[in-house]
Amino acid sequence: MNNEEKTDFLFDENSKYALSLKGVKKTYKQGTSTLNILNGVDFNIKNGEIVALVGPSGAGKSTLLHIAGLLERPDEGEVLLAGNPSFALNDKMRTKCRLEYLGFVYQYHNLLPEFSALENVMLPQLIKGVKDKNQVEQSKWLLEKLGLGHRITHRPAELSGGEQQRVAIARALSNKPRVLLADEPTGNLDPNTSKTVFMELLKLVRETGLSALIATHNPELASKMDRKVTLIEGKLINITV
């Protein structure tokens, strides 16, 4: 593998896969012990495909998502975005790829309390440097699609848990990413709200043509996706395409 840093990155619009992991390995040191979290993960997500990532707590699902999202580097292996390797990208280019290609939803919404729902959704666009009138309209459209058109001026403290997570979902999609990565996106909500918000998320992902990798402990929610992969002992199993 070439470890020389790259300073440019071109997405292959003709790539069959939106996201690929090739031979990804990750270990952590814990005292004198070494924990093997990922042991050579090979995995592809097709364009427009929604995949459930399941597995027991502590199996490494969050680590896998962090590596797929270029938030963490693997010890070995490669992450390809639209067919292009990312391992050798410098930090500036990794940040650019995250802004332009990837969207993230976490278990906790992490909204900025002093900003309105609309302003929270617009943040990734501002960071990216988008400064046109479509910026506001795109953010409003996402909130309206998630049933929050009447709440765009409300701050997080004025919103319910389900509404806050809807804002977080809209924020993740505001830069029109190609891949959505979600880590237990409704795990902090009560069962009824969780199901409602999750189904709204899936509907919006399908409508926008995104690919998605979504970690969940809920088998019912996992069954709503196109397929399921299971992370056990550092390996992905049940991989069918």
Accessible surface in RSA format (square Angstrom, percent):
REM  Atomic radii and reference values for relative SASA: ProtOr
REM  Chains: A
REM  Algorithm: Lee & Richards
REM  Probe-radius: 1.40
REM  Slices: 20
REM RES _ NUM      All-atoms   Total-Side   Main-Chain    Non-polar    All polar
REM                ABS   REL    ABS   REL    ABS   REL    ABS   REL    ABS   REL
RES MET A   1   139.93  72.5  55.55  36.8  84.38 200.9  66.89  56.9  73.04  96.8
RES ASN A   2   104.40  72.0  88.10  85.1  16.30  39.2  40.57  97.6  63.83  61.7
RES ASN A   3   105.01  72.4  83.23  80.4  21.78  52.4  31.69  76.3  73.32  70.9
RES GLU A   4   128.17  73.6 114.95  87.0  13.22  31.5  46.28  89.5  81.89  66.9
RES GLU A   5   109.56  62.9  90.91  68.8  18.65  44.4  34.36  66.5  75.20  61.4
RES LYS A   6    66.87  32.6  61.89  38.0   4.99  11.9  51.86  46.7  15.02  16.0
RES THR A   7    99.31  70.6  82.71  83.9  16.60  39.6  51.45  69.1  47.86  72.4
RES ASP A   8    92.04  64.5  89.64  89.2   2.40   5.7  33.66  79.2  58.38  58.2
RES PHE A   9    23.52  11.8   1.67   1.0  21.85  56.9   5.04   3.1  18.47  52.9
RES LEU A  10   144.00  80.2 137.19  98.1   6.81  17.1 138.56  97.3   5.44  14.6
RES PHE A  11    53.62  26.8  33.51  20.8  20.10  52.3  33.59  20.4  20.03  57.3
RES ASP A  12    63.81  44.7  57.27  57.0   6.54  15.5  20.80  49.0  43.00  42.9
RES GLU A  13   134.36  77.1 111.03  84.0  23.33  55.6  58.48 113.1  75.89  62.0
RES ASN A  14   141.01  97.2 110.78 107.1  30.23  72.8  31.17  75.0 109.84 106.2
RES SER A  15    15.23  12.9   6.61   8.8   8.63  19.9   7.85  16.7   7.38  10.3
RES LYS A  16   126.72  61.8 111.20  68.2  15.52  37.0  73.65  66.3  53.07  56.5
RES TYR A  17    55.60  26.0  55.22  31.4   0.38   1.0  34.72  26.1  20.88  25.7
RES ALA A  18     0.05   0.0   0.05   0.1   0.00   0.0   0.05   0.1   0.00   0.0
RES LEU A  19     0.50   0.3   0.00   0.0   0.50   1.2   0.50   0.3   0.00   0.0
RES SER A  20     5.83   4.9   5.83   7.8   0.00   0.0   0.34   0.7   5.49   7.7
RES LEU A  21     0.00   0.0   0.00   0.0   0.00   0.0   0.00   0.0   0.00   0.0
RES LYS A  22    88.43  43.1  85.61  52.5   2.82   6.7  55.91  50.3  32.52  34.6
RES GLY A  23    27.87  34.4   0.00   N/A  27.87  34.4  23.20  63.7   4.67  10.5
RES VAL A  24     0.00   0.0   0.00   0.0   0.00   0.0   0.00   0.0   0.00   0.0
RES LYS A  25    86.84  42.4  86.84  53.3   0.00   0.0  37.96  34.2  48.89  52.1
RES LYS A  26    26.43  12.9  26.43  16.2   0.00   0.0   0.59   0.5  25.84  27.5
RES THR A  27    52.02  37.0  42.84  43.4   9.17  21.9  21.29  28.6  30.72  46.4
RES TYR A  28    79.18  37.0  75.07  42.7   4.11  10.7  73.74  55.4   5.44   6.7
RES LYS A  29   165.93  81.0 135.47  83.1  30.46  72.5  94.67  85.2  71.27  75.9
RES GLN A  30   117.43  65.7 108.04  79.0   9.38  22.3  35.54  75.6  81.89  62.1
RES GLY A  31    76.02  93.7   0.00   N/A  76.02  93.7  43.69 119.9  32.32  72.4
RES THR A  32   148.96 105.9 109.82 111.3  39.14  93.3  88.02 118.2  60.94  92.1
RES SER A  33    59.89  50.6  53.90  71.9   6.00  13.8  24.00  51.1  35.89  50.3
RES THR A  34    63.59  45.2  39.94  40.5  23.64  56.4  30.58  41.1  33.00  49.9
RES LEU A  35    70.60  39.3  68.72  49.2   1.89   4.7  70.60  49.6   0.00   0.0
RES ASN A  36    93.18  64.3  70.22  67.9  22.96  55.3   7.98  19.2  85.20  82.3
RES ILE A  37    29.68  16.9  27.06  20.2   2.61   6.3  28.75  20.7   0.92   2.5
RES LEU A  38     0.64   0.4   0.00   0.0   0.64   1.6   0.00   0.0   0.64   1.7
RES ASN A  39    48.58  33.5  45.86  44.3   2.72   6.6  16.67  40.1  31.92  30.9
RES GLY A  40    11.75  14.5   0.00   N/A  11.75  14.5   6.25  17.2   5.50  12.3
RES VAL A  41     1.21   0.8   0.00   0.0   1.21   2.9   1.21   1.1   0.00   0.0
RES ASP A  42    82.32  57.7  73.35  73.0   8.97  21.2  32.24  75.9  50.08  49.9
RES PHE A  43     4.05   2.0   0.08   0.0   3.97  10.3   3.08   1.9   0.97   2.8
RES ASN A  44    30.80  21.2  28.49  27.5   2.31   5.6   0.93   2.2  29.87  28.9
RES ILE A  45     0.00   0.0   0.00   0.0   0.00   0.0   0.00   0.0   0.00   0.0
RES LYS A  46    69.93  34.1  69.93  42.9   0.00   0.0  27.82  25.0  42.11  44.9
RES ASN A  47    71.66  49.4  49.26  47.6  22.41  54.0  32.17  77.4  39.49  38.2
RES GLY A  48    37.86  46.7   0.00   N/A  37.86  46.7  16.61  45.6  21.25  47.6
RES GLU A  49    19.69  11.3  16.63  12.6   3.06   7.3  11.35  22.0   8.33   6.8
RES ILE A  50     0.62   0.4   0.62   0.5   0.00   0.0   0.62   0.4   0.00   0.0
RES VAL A  51     0.00   0.0   0.00   0.0   0.00   0.0   0.00   0.0   0.00   0.0
RES ALA A  52     0.00   0.0   0.00   0.0   0.00   0.0   0.00   0.0   0.00   0.0
RES LEU A  53     0.37   0.2   0.37   0.3   0.00   0.0   0.37   0.3   0.00   0.0
RES VAL A  54    21.81  14.3  21.81  19.7   0.00   0.0  21.81  18.9   0.00   0.0
RES GLY A  55    12.01  14.8   0.00   N/A  12.01  14.8   6.46  17.7   5.55  12.4
RES PRO A  56    78.82  57.4  67.01  61.1  11.81  42.9  77.90  64.3   0.93   5.8
RES SER A  57    96.04  81.2  67.90  90.6  28.14  64.8  45.66  97.2  50.39  70.6
RES GLY A  58    77.92  96.1   0.00   N/A  77.92  96.1  42.66 117.1  35.26  79.0
RES ALA A  59    15.55  14.3   1.22   1.9  14.33  32.6  11.67  16.4   3.87  10.3
RES GLY A  60    10.88  13.4   0.00   N/A  10.88  13.4   8.89  24.4   1.99   4.5
RES LYS A  61    14.79   7.2  12.40   7.6   2.39   5.7   7.02   6.3   7.77   8.3
RES SER A  62    48.41  40.9  46.52  62.1   1.89   4.4  25.35  54.0  23.06  32.3
RES THR A  63    18.10  12.9  17.18  17.4   0.92   2.2   0.52   0.7  17.58  26.6
RES LEU A  64     0.23   0.1   0.23   0.2   0.00   0.0   0.23   0.2   0.00   0.0
RES LEU A  65     7.50   4.2   6.35   4.5   1.14   2.9   6.51   4.6   0.98   2.6
RES HIS A  66    60.72  33.2  60.67  42.2   0.04   0.1  38.76  39.9  21.96  25.6
RES ILE A  67     0.51   0.3   0.01   0.0   0.50   1.2   0.01   0.0   0.50   1.4
RES ALA A  68     0.00   0.0   0.00   0.0   0.00   0.0   0.00   0.0   0.00   0.0
RES GLY A  69     0.00   0.0   0.00   N/A   0.00   0.0   0.00   0.0   0.00   0.0
RES LEU A  70     3.16   1.8   1.72   1.2   1.44   3.6   1.72   1.2   1.44   3.9
RES LEU A  71    81.23  45.2  46.52  33.3  34.72  87.3  49.19  34.5  32.04  86.2
RES GLU A  72    41.17  23.6  35.55  26.9   5.63  13.4  26.67  51.6  14.51  11.8
RES ARG A  73    81.34  34.2  75.73  38.6   5.61  13.3  48.75  66.6  32.59  19.7
RES PRO A  74    11.49   8.4   5.38   4.9   6.11  22.2   5.38   4.4   6.11  37.9
RES ASP A  75    73.54  51.5  45.15  44.9  28.39  67.1  28.41  66.9  45.13  45.0
RES GLU A  76    96.76  55.5  92.93  70.3   3.83   9.1  32.20  62.3  64.56  52.7
RES GLY A  77    11.24  13.9   0.00   N/A  11.24  13.9   7.74  21.3   3.50   7.8
RES GLU A  78    25.27  14.5  25.27  19.1   0.00   0.0  16.33  31.6   8.94   7.3
RES VAL A  79     3.62   2.4   2.91   2.6   0.71   1.7   2.91   2.5   0.71   1.9
RES LEU A  80    32.51  18.1  32.16  23.0   0.35   0.9  32.16  22.6   0.35   1.0
RES LEU A  81     0.00   0.0   0.00   0.0   0.00   0.0   0.00   0.0   0.00   0.0
RES ALA A  82     0.00   0.0   0.00   0.0   0.00   0.0   0.00   0.0   0.00   0.0
RES GLY A  83    40.62  50.1   0.00   N/A  40.62  50.1  18.90  51.9  21.72  48.7
RES ASN A  84    32.03  22.1  32.03  31.0   0.00   0.0   0.59   1.4  31.44  30.4
RES PRO A  85    55.07  40.1  54.70  49.9   0.37   1.3  54.84  45.3   0.23   1.4
RES SER A  86     0.90   0.8   0.90   1.2   0.00   0.0   0.00   0.0   0.90   1.3
RES PHE A  87    35.89  18.0  32.16  19.9   3.73   9.7  34.88  21.1   1.02   2.9
RES ALA A  88    11.60  10.7   7.35  11.3   4.25   9.7  10.44  14.7   1.15   3.1
RES LEU A  89     0.24   0.1   0.00   0.0   0.24   0.6   0.00   0.0   0.24   0.7
RES ASN A  90    26.65  18.4  26.65  25.7   0.00   0.0   7.91  19.0  18.73  18.1
RES ASP A  91   104.15  73.0 100.37  99.9   3.78   8.9  38.35  90.3  65.80  65.6
RES LYS A  92   170.27  83.1 158.37  97.2  11.90  28.3 109.00  98.1  61.27  65.3
RES MET A  93    17.38   9.0  17.38  11.5   0.00   0.0   5.48   4.7  11.90  15.8
RES ARG A  94    12.73   5.3  12.73   6.5   0.00   0.0   1.56   2.1  11.17   6.8
RES THR A  95    58.91  41.9  58.91  59.7   0.00   0.0  44.28  59.5  14.63  22.1
RES LYS A  96    98.88  48.2  96.39  59.1   2.49   5.9  46.74  42.1  52.14  55.5
RES CYS A  97     1.81   1.4   1.64   1.8   0.17   0.4   0.17   0.4   1.64   1.8
RES ARG A  98    54.08  22.7  50.81  25.9   3.27   7.8   8.97  12.3  45.11  27.3
RES LEU A  99    39.73  22.1  36.53  26.1   3.21   8.1  39.23  27.5   0.51   1.4
RES GLU A 100    60.85  34.9  47.14  35.7  13.71  32.6  10.58  20.5  50.27  41.0
RES TYR A 101     4.50   2.1   4.48   2.5   0.02   0.0   4.50   3.4   0.00   0.0
RES LEU A 102     7.52   4.2   0.00   0.0   7.52  18.9   0.00   0.0   7.52  20.2
RES GLY A 103     3.05   3.8   0.00   N/A   3.05   3.8   3.05   8.4   0.00   0.0
RES PHE A 104    39.65  19.8  30.71  19.0   8.94  23.3  30.71  18.6   8.94  25.6
RES VAL A 105     2.39   1.6   0.00   0.0   2.39   5.8   1.55   1.3   0.84   2.3
RES TYR A 106    75.08  35.1  72.47  41.2   2.62   6.8  60.32  45.3  14.77  18.2
RES GLN A 107    75.96  42.5  71.26  52.1   4.71  11.2  16.09  34.2  59.88  45.4
RES TYR A 108   128.59  60.0 125.68  71.5   2.91   7.6  89.73  67.4  38.86  47.9
RES HIS A 109    21.88  12.0  20.78  14.4   1.09   2.8  17.51  18.0   4.37   5.1
RES ASN A 110    80.91  55.8  66.18  64.0  14.73  35.5  25.61  61.6  55.30  53.5
RES LEU A 111    13.08   7.3   0.20   0.1  12.88  32.4   0.20   0.1  12.88  34.7
RES LEU A 112    69.71  38.8  69.71  49.9   0.00   0.0  69.71  49.0   0.00   0.0
RES PRO A 113    92.17  67.2  84.40  76.9   7.77  28.2  85.02  70.2   7.15  44.4
RES GLU A 114    93.68  53.8  83.61  63.3  10.08  24.0  49.70  96.1  43.99  35.9
RES PHE A 115    65.04  32.5  65.04  40.3   0.00   0.0  65.04  39.4   0.00   0.0
RES SER A 116    15.96  13.5  15.44  20.6   0.52   1.2  11.19  23.8   4.77   6.7
RES ALA A 117     0.41   0.4   0.04   0.1   0.37   0.8   0.41   0.6   0.00   0.0
RES LEU A 118    26.33  14.7  26.33  18.8   0.00   0.0  26.33  18.5   0.00   0.0
RES GLU A 119    82.80  47.5  81.36  61.6   1.44   3.4  26.67  51.6  56.14  45.8
RES ASN A 120     0.01   0.0   0.01   0.0   0.00   0.0   0.00   0.0   0.01   0.0
RES VAL A 121     0.00   0.0   0.00   0.0   0.00   0.0   0.00   0.0   0.00   0.0
RES MET A 122    27.29  14.1  27.29  18.1   0.00   0.0  24.17  20.5   3.12   4.1
RES LEU A 123    34.92  19.4  34.92  25.0   0.00   0.0  34.92  24.5   0.00   0.0
RES PRO A 124    24.16  17.6  23.74  21.6   0.42   1.5  24.16  19.9   0.00   0.0
RES GLN A 125     5.55   3.1   5.55   4.1   0.00   0.0   1.88   4.0   3.67   2.8
RES LEU A 126    88.09  49.1  73.34  52.5  14.75  37.1  73.87  51.9  14.22  38.3
RES ILE A 127   120.76  68.7  91.42  68.1  29.33  70.7  99.17  71.4  21.59  58.6
RES LYS A 128    82.09  40.0  53.47  32.8  28.63  68.2  26.21  23.6  55.88  59.5
RES GLY A 129    43.19  53.3   0.00   N/A  43.19  53.3  21.20  58.2  21.99  49.3
RES VAL A 130    42.17  27.8  37.14  33.6   5.03  12.1  42.17  36.6   0.00   0.0
RES LYS A 131   177.80  86.7 140.82  86.4  36.98  88.0  88.23  79.4  89.57  95.4
RES ASP A 132    75.99  53.2  59.05  58.8  16.94  40.1  39.67  93.4  36.32  36.2
RES LYS A 133   177.11  86.4 159.93  98.1  17.18  40.9 112.45 101.2  64.66  68.9
RES ASN A 134    95.30  65.7  94.52  91.3   0.78   1.9  24.02  57.8  71.29  68.9
RES GLN A 135    11.95   6.7  10.06   7.4   1.88   4.5   2.00   4.3   9.95   7.5
RES VAL A 136    49.88  32.8  49.88  45.2   0.00   0.0  49.88  43.3   0.00   0.0
RES GLU A 137   102.42  58.8  98.57  74.6   3.85   9.2  42.03  81.3  60.40  49.3
RES GLN A 138    31.43  17.6  27.51  20.1   3.92   9.3  12.29  26.2  19.14  14.5
RES SER A 139     0.00   0.0   0.00   0.0   0.00   0.0   0.00   0.0   0.00   0.0
RES LYS A 140    65.14  31.8  65.14  40.0   0.00   0.0  18.36  16.5  46.78  49.8
RES TRP A 141    95.37  38.3  94.06  45.5   1.31   3.1  73.23  39.0  22.14  35.9
RES LEU A 142     1.25   0.7   1.25   0.9   0.00   0.0   1.25   0.9   0.00   0.0
RES LEU A 143     0.00   0.0   0.00   0.0   0.00   0.0   0.00   0.0   0.00   0.0
RES GLU A 144   101.92  58.5  84.21  63.7  17.71  42.2  25.43  49.2  76.49  62.5
RES LYS A 145    85.54  41.7  56.17  34.5  29.37  69.9  24.90  22.4  60.63  64.6
RES LEU A 146     1.32   0.7   0.47   0.3   0.85   2.1   0.90   0.6   0.42   1.1
RES GLY A 147    47.90  59.1   0.00   N/A  47.90  59.1  34.41  94.4  13.49  30.2
RES LEU A 148     2.56   1.4   2.56   1.8   0.00   0.0   2.56   1.8   0.00   0.0
RES GLY A 149    32.06  39.5   0.00   N/A  32.06  39.5  13.56  37.2  18.50  41.4
RES HIS A 150   136.22  74.5 106.05  73.7  30.17  77.2  90.82  93.6  45.40  52.8
RES ARG A 151    48.82  20.5  48.82  24.9   0.00   0.0   3.56   4.9  45.26  27.4
RES ILE A 152    32.84  18.7  32.35  24.1   0.49   1.2  32.35  23.3   0.49   1.3
RES THR A 153   105.57  75.1  88.05  89.3  17.52  41.8  67.52  90.7  38.05  57.5
RES HIS A 154    50.25  27.5  48.79  33.9   1.47   3.8  29.27  30.2  20.99  24.4
RES ARG A 155   130.07  54.6 130.07  66.3   0.00   0.0  23.01  31.4 107.06  64.9
RES PRO A 156     8.02   5.8   8.02   7.3   0.00   0.0   8.02   6.6   0.00   0.0
RES ALA A 157   100.13  92.1  60.47  93.3  39.66  90.2  70.13  98.8  30.00  79.5
RES GLU A 158   101.54  58.3  81.28  61.5  20.26  48.2  39.65  76.7  61.89  50.5
RES LEU A 159    12.44   6.9   0.10   0.1  12.34  31.0   1.90   1.3  10.54  28.4
RES SER A 160    63.81  53.9  49.64  66.3  14.16  32.6  52.92 112.7  10.88  15.2
RES GLY A 161    38.80  47.8   0.00   N/A  38.80  47.8  23.30  63.9  15.50  34.7
RES GLY A 162     4.19   5.2   0.00   N/A   4.19   5.2   1.00   2.7   3.19   7.1
RES GLU A 163    29.28  16.8  29.28  22.2   0.00   0.0   6.60  12.8  22.68  18.5
RES GLN A 164    28.77  16.1  28.77  21.0   0.00   0.0   0.00   0.0  28.77  21.8
RES GLN A 165     5.81   3.2   5.81   4.2   0.00   0.0   3.55   7.6   2.25   1.7
RES ARG A 166    32.78  13.8  32.78  16.7   0.00   0.0   2.53   3.5  30.25  18.3
RES VAL A 167     0.00   0.0   0.00   0.0   0.00   0.0   0.00   0.0   0.00   0.0
RES ALA A 168     1.40   1.3   1.24   1.9   0.16   0.4   1.24   1.7   0.16   0.4
RES ILE A 169     0.00   0.0   0.00   0.0   0.00   0.0   0.00   0.0   0.00   0.0
RES ALA A 170     0.00   0.0   0.00   0.0   0.00   0.0   0.00   0.0   0.00   0.0
RES ARG A 171    39.53  16.6  38.41  19.6   1.12   2.7  12.43  17.0  27.10  16.4
RES ALA A 172    10.78   9.9   0.00   0.0  10.78  24.5   6.92   9.7   3.87  10.2
RES LEU A 173     5.29   2.9   3.47   2.5   1.82   4.6   3.47   2.4   1.82   4.9
RES SER A 174     3.47   2.9   0.00   0.0   3.47   8.0   0.00   0.0   3.47   4.9
RES ASN A 175    15.64  10.8   6.63   6.4   9.01  21.7   8.09  19.5   7.55   7.3
RES LYS A 176   151.22  73.8 127.44  78.2  23.78  56.6  77.40  69.7  73.81  78.6
RES PRO A 177     6.98   5.1   1.16   1.1   5.82  21.2   1.16   1.0   5.82  36.2
RES ARG A 178    55.27  23.2  48.27  24.6   7.00  16.7  41.70  57.0  13.57   8.2
RES VAL A 179     0.00   0.0   0.00   0.0   0.00   0.0   0.00   0.0   0.00   0.0
RES LEU A 180     0.00   0.0   0.00   0.0   0.00   0.0   0.00   0.0   0.00   0.0
RES LEU A 181     4.35   2.4   1.95   1.4   2.40   6.0   2.37   1.7   1.98   5.3
RES ALA A 182     0.43   0.4   0.00   0.0   0.43   1.0   0.43   0.6   0.00   0.0
RES ASP A 183    24.74  17.3  24.28  24.2   0.46   1.1   7.90  18.6  16.84  16.8
RES GLU A 184    24.23  13.9  23.39  17.7   0.84   2.0  13.57  26.2  10.66   8.7
RES PRO A 185     1.79   1.3   1.53   1.4   0.27   1.0   1.53   1.3   0.27   1.7
RES THR A 186     6.73   4.8   4.79   4.9   1.94   4.6   0.36   0.5   6.37   9.6
RES GLY A 187    40.63  50.1   0.00   N/A  40.63  50.1  15.35  42.1  25.27  56.6
RES ASN A 188    88.17  60.8  55.37  53.5  32.81  79.0  23.64  56.9  64.54  62.4
RES LEU A 189    32.28  18.0  14.30  10.2  17.98  45.2  17.93  12.6  14.35  38.6
RES ASP A 190    80.61  56.5  67.12  66.8  13.49  31.9  41.93  98.7  38.68  38.6
RES PRO A 191   114.54  83.5 101.80  92.8  12.74  46.3 109.11  90.1   5.43  33.7
RES ASN A 192   123.57  85.2 118.51 114.5   5.06  12.2  28.84  69.4  94.74  91.6
RES THR A 193    39.30  28.0  34.93  35.4   4.37  10.4  17.77  23.9  21.53  32.6
RES SER A 194    10.96   9.3  10.96  14.6   0.00   0.0   5.62  12.0   5.34   7.5
RES LYS A 195    92.76  45.3  92.15  56.5   0.61   1.5  49.92  44.9  42.84  45.6
RES THR A 196    67.76  48.2  61.61  62.5   6.15  14.6  40.06  53.8  27.70  41.9
RES VAL A 197     0.00   0.0   0.00   0.0   0.00   0.0   0.00   0.0   0.00   0.0
RES PHE A 198     0.93   0.5   0.93   0.6   0.00   0.0   0.93   0.6   0.00   0.0
RES MET A 199    74.06  38.4  70.73  46.8   3.33   7.9  70.99  60.4   3.06   4.1
RES GLU A 200    48.28  27.7  43.93  33.2   4.34  10.3  23.88  46.2  24.39  19.9
RES LEU A 201     0.00   0.0   0.00   0.0   0.00   0.0   0.00   0.0   0.00   0.0
RES LEU A 202     6.29   3.5   6.29   4.5   0.00   0.0   6.29   4.4   0.00   0.0
RES LYS A 203   143.35  69.9 135.78  83.3   7.58  18.0  84.35  75.9  59.00  62.9
RES LEU A 204     4.54   2.5   3.35   2.4   1.19   3.0   4.36   3.1   0.18   0.5
RES VAL A 205     0.00   0.0   0.00   0.0   0.00   0.0   0.00   0.0   0.00   0.0
RES ARG A 206   113.60  47.7  89.27  45.5  24.33  57.9  56.19  76.8  57.42  34.8
RES GLU A 207    87.83  50.4  50.83  38.5  37.00  88.1  40.69  78.7  47.14  38.5
RES THR A 208    59.72  42.5  26.09  26.4  33.63  80.1  34.46  46.3  25.25  38.2
RES GLY A 209    50.62  62.4   0.00   N/A  50.62  62.4  30.38  83.4  20.24  45.3
RES LEU A 210     8.71   4.9   7.17   5.1   1.54   3.9   7.73   5.4   0.98   2.6
RES SER A 211     0.93   0.8   0.79   1.1   0.14   0.3   0.00   0.0   0.93   1.3
RES ALA A 212     0.00   0.0   0.00   0.0   0.00   0.0   0.00   0.0   0.00   0.0
RES LEU A 213     0.17   0.1   0.17   0.1   0.00   0.0   0.17   0.1   0.00   0.0
RES ILE A 214     0.00   0.0   0.00   0.0   0.00   0.0   0.00   0.0   0.00   0.0
RES ALA A 215     0.00   0.0   0.00   0.0   0.00   0.0   0.00   0.0   0.00   0.0
RES THR A 216     4.25   3.0   4.24   4.3   0.01   0.0   1.15   1.5   3.10   4.7
RES HIS A 217   101.77  55.6  76.77  53.4  25.00  64.0  71.18  73.4  30.59  35.6
RES ASN A 218    57.28  39.5  52.65  50.9   4.63  11.2  14.80  35.6  42.48  41.1
RES PRO A 219   108.18  78.8  97.27  88.7  10.92  39.7 102.74  84.8   5.44  33.8
RES GLU A 220    80.20  46.0  72.90  55.2   7.30  17.4  35.61  68.9  44.59  36.4
RES LEU A 221     5.39   3.0   5.39   3.9   0.00   0.0   5.39   3.8   0.00   0.0
RES ALA A 222     4.11   3.8   1.64   2.5   2.46   5.6   1.76   2.5   2.34   6.2
RES SER A 223    84.35  71.3  47.85  63.9  36.49  84.1  50.44 107.4  33.90  47.5
RES LYS A 224    83.12  40.6  66.57  40.8  16.55  39.4  20.96  18.9  62.16  66.2
RES MET A 225    14.43   7.5   0.00   0.0  14.43  34.4   0.17   0.1  14.26  18.9
RES ASP A 226    72.79  51.0  37.21  37.0  35.58  84.1  22.38  52.7  50.41  50.3
RES ARG A 227    27.77  11.7  17.15   8.7  10.62  25.3  27.11  37.1   0.66   0.4
RES LYS A 228    97.50  47.6  89.68  55.0   7.82  18.6  33.48  30.1  64.02  68.2
RES VAL A 229     0.12   0.1   0.12   0.1   0.00   0.0   0.12   0.1   0.00   0.0
RES THR A 230    16.76  11.9  16.76  17.0   0.00   0.0  13.70  18.4   3.06   4.6
RES LEU A 231     0.00   0.0   0.00   0.0   0.00   0.0   0.00   0.0   0.00   0.0
RES ILE A 232    72.67  41.4  69.46  51.8   3.21   7.7  69.69  50.2   2.98   8.1
RES GLU A 233   150.53  86.4 125.45  94.9  25.08  59.7  55.58 107.5  94.95  77.5
RES GLY A 234     1.58   2.0   0.00   N/A   1.58   2.0   0.00   0.0   1.58   3.5
RES LYS A 235   102.48  50.0 102.48  62.9   0.00   0.0  64.72  58.3  37.76  40.2
RES LEU A 236    18.39  10.2   1.23   0.9  17.16  43.1   1.23   0.9  17.16  46.2
RES ILE A 237    76.13  43.3  71.51  53.3   4.62  11.1  76.13  54.8   0.00   0.0
RES ASN A 238    85.84  59.2  65.72  63.5  20.12  48.5  23.72  57.1  62.12  60.0
RES ILE A 239    66.85  38.0  39.53  29.4  27.32  65.9  39.53  28.5  27.32  74.2
RES THR A 240    93.81  66.7  88.72  89.9   5.09  12.1  73.49  98.7  20.32  30.7
RES VAL A 241   108.59  71.5  42.03  38.1  66.56 160.4  64.11  55.7  44.48 120.6
END  Absolute sums over single chains surface
CHAIN  1 A    11549.1       9236.6       2312.5       6234.9       5314.1
END  Absolute sums over all chains
TOTAL         11549.1       9236.6       2312.5       6234.9       5314.1
